[in-house]
Amino acid sequence: MTEAIVVDKRLFTPVRVLEEHLEDLLTTAAPTVFPGFDFFEFKPAIRCGEGTRHPDAVLLAPGSDRWWVVEVETHRHEAIDHIEAQMRDLMGGFYGPDAFSYLDRHDGFDAARYPVDTYEPSFLLIIDSLTPEVHNVAVKLGLQAAECSVFIAPDANQYALALSGSRPQAHGGGPAPGISLELEDNDGMACLRPVDGHKMPRLKAHHVLIGDSAYQSARLTDGAGIVLPRSVDEVRAATSGDTRFKLITATMRLISEDTQSTPVIVNG
């Protein structure tokens, strides 16, 4: 965990908050954290199997036909029995006009602004610490997941949020298509392997763009990844990343999935 951050010359230190508090902080910060979106509390009973589940929020972009059901969690919850079970049920649940009408309780809500198919949401998990176990759950379910780290400046009663990982885009249908990769050392060179454990798909080009430079990649003999003529530390320095990366297949550019956004300050 990051030990501290400085925002506007004020020191913020990490703090763990309850799930309900994290939801409130996200609601306040949403216009900055999710530009172009409207963020609403969304807790209808969603029918799934023989029971029901309650999500936490939705992201809606005026004029867009895509929408996201948001589940907010903390790392204190068990990855398999709680988070995976909750997300699996929500992703397989029954939505539609009745569930969507829950939003009518919000002052000024106008469903006509959002031309979505109410039966077909996308899904986003937001968690205070994206542990390896939760990351594996997201990969298994094909789920977008974002880490929302919380910091506090107690003397000012202010919080700072730093969001990293997958984040829906208001226009353009979501994150750029790409391959999620993990970085490791291979005899002094940077090796990138798909996080899902599958073999590296065939790429349209052999060069990979990192920062302002292009590097020729070599495919591992077992097809499980690619090697770049740069060290792990050089790749991290050029991308401001750590271990998780995405190769944007349309442009062959490597970007970090670890990089945090500019922290957003929220008054307590």
N, C-alpha and C positions, 0 to 999 in steps of 0.2 A: 504494500500500500504506500502511496505517496505520503511522505511525512508532513508536508505543509505546502501551501501555495501562497503567493502574494498577488493580490488583486487591488489595483488602485492604492498601492503602497500600504495595504493593510494585510496582516498575517492571518491566514485561515488554516486551522488544523483539522485533521480528519475527525469525523464524529459518526457514530452509528445511530440511526433513527429508526423508529417503528415504521412499519409498512404504511400506516395511515398518515403519518407525518410526511413520509416521502411522497405520497400521492398529493398532499396539500402543496408541498414545495414545487412539484412538477406542474401542478395546475397554475400556480402563480408565475412560474418561469416559462411556461409553454410557448408564448408568442416569440420568445427569443430562441429557445431550444429547438422548436419546430417551426421555423419561418414558413409562412404560407398556409399553415394549418390552423384550424380551430380545434381546441382540445376540450372535450366535455367529459364529465363524470358519466359512466355508463354501467349500471349494475342491475340489469334485468336478470331474471332467472332464465338461463339458457338450457333448454331441454337437451340432454345428452345421455343416451342409453336409458337406464331406468331412473335416473336422477336428474338433478339440475346443478349448474355451476353459475357463478356470478363473476363476470369480468370486472375491470376497474374503470376503464375509460375508452374513448374513441378519438381517433384523429380523422378529421374531415377537411378537405380542401375545397373551397368554393369553385364550382365549375368542373371538378374532377370526378371521374366515375369510379375511383378507387377509394376505399376507406379501410382503416386499420382498427381492429379491436386490440386494446392494450391491457396487458396484465402486469401489474407492479408487484415485485417480490423483494424479499431480502434474503441474503445468503444464509440466514439462520434456519431457513426452511430446508428440509431434506430434498436433495436434488431429484431422486427417483420417485419416492413415495408421495411427495407433495408437488413439486414443481412440474415434473414430467406428467404426472397423473392429471394435474389441473390443466396444463396446456393441451394435452392429448384430448381431453374431454371438450375443452373450449373449441379446439380446431375441428372437432367432429360434431359439434353441436348444431342445433337448428335455430337459424336466425330468421330474418324476414320482417315484414311490416310491423308485426306486433312487438317484436323486440326493439326495433328501431324507434317505435313510438315512445319509448322510455325517454327519449331526448326532448320530447315536447314539454317536459317539466322545466326546462331551462328557459329563463326569460329571454325573449327575442330570437329563440331558435326557429329557423325557417327551413324546413326540409327541402323546399324547392331549390335552395341554393346548392344542393349536393345531389347531382344526378347519378346516384350509386345504385347498384343492384343490392338491395338490402339482404338478399340471401347469401351473398358471396363476399364477406369481408376478408382482408388479409390480417395477419396477426403479428404483434410486436410484444416481446418480453423486455421489460425494463427492470434491472436488478441492481442493488447497491454494490455488489461485488461479483463480477462474472468469473466464478471459480472454474477450474478445469472440468469439474463434474457437471456444472450447469452448461458450460460451453458444449460439452459432449451431448447433453440432452438437446440443445438447440440444433446441433448438426444432425442428430438422429431424426428429429422431427422436421427438418427443413425449415426451421423457424428463424426469423430475424430476432436478434437479441442485442441489447445495448446495456452498457454499464453506466450507471449514474452515481458517481462518487459524490459524497456530501462532506462539506467542510464548514467550519463555524469560526466566527470571530466573536467570542463571548462578550467582549467589552462593548461591541456595537450592536449586539443582538441581530447579527446578520449571518446568513448562510451563503455558501457558494456551491453551485452544482457544476460538475464537469462530466459531460456525456461523451462516451466513446463507443465504437462499434457500429452496428447497422442503424441507419436512420432513414425513414421514408423520405422521399422527395415529393414536394407538392405537385410538381409537374414533371412528366417524363416517365411515370410508371414505376418509380422506386429506384433503388440503388443501381448503378451501372452493372450490367452483367459481367461476371468474372468468376475466378476460381479462388476460393479461400485456401490459403497456404500457411504452413508452419515453417519457420526458419530454423535451420540447424547447421552445425559445422560438419564439413566433409573434407578431411585432410587439408584444412586451412582455407577452404573455399566455402562460399555460401551455398547451401542446398535448400531448395524449396520443395516441400511435399504437400499434397492435398490433405486438409485436416480430416476428411472423412475416411482416410486410409485407402481410397481407391487409387488406381494408377492415374498418372497425369494425362489428361486428354491431349490429343494431337493439337498442336498450336499452329496458327496461320503463319507465323514467322518465328525465326530462331532468336532474333534480338529481343531484349527486354529493356524498356526505358526506365531508368532510375534517376530521378532528378532531371538534370539537363543532359545526361549521357545515355548512350545505348551500349549494351553489353551482349555479346554472343553467348547464348546458353547452350549447354550440352545435356542431352537427355541421359538419365541413368540407364544402365544396361537392362535393369529389371522394369523400366518404365514407371517407377514409383515417384519420380520427381525430376527436377532439373538442377544443374549446377551452374553457378555464375563465377566468372573470374574475378571475384571480389571476396573479401573476408566477411564474416558475419557482422563484425563491428562496423565495417565500411557501409554495408547495406543499412544497418540500423541508423547510422549517422546521416545517410543521404535521405532517409524516409521519415526520420523522427519516430521510428517504430521500435518494437521490441521482439515479439515472437509471432504475432498474427499479421498476415498480409493478404492483400487481394491483387491478383493479376487481372487487370481489365482487358478482356480478350479483344475488344474492338480496337484498342490502341496499343496493346502490349505494354501498358504502363503498370509498374508495380507501386502500390500505395499501401500505407499502413492501415490496419484495422484497429490498432491500439491507440492511435493518436487521439488525445483528448481535445475537445472543442475549447474555445475560450471560455473560462468559467463565467457563469451567470450568477450575479448576486441577487439574493432574495432576502427581504427584511423578515425578521422573525416575528 
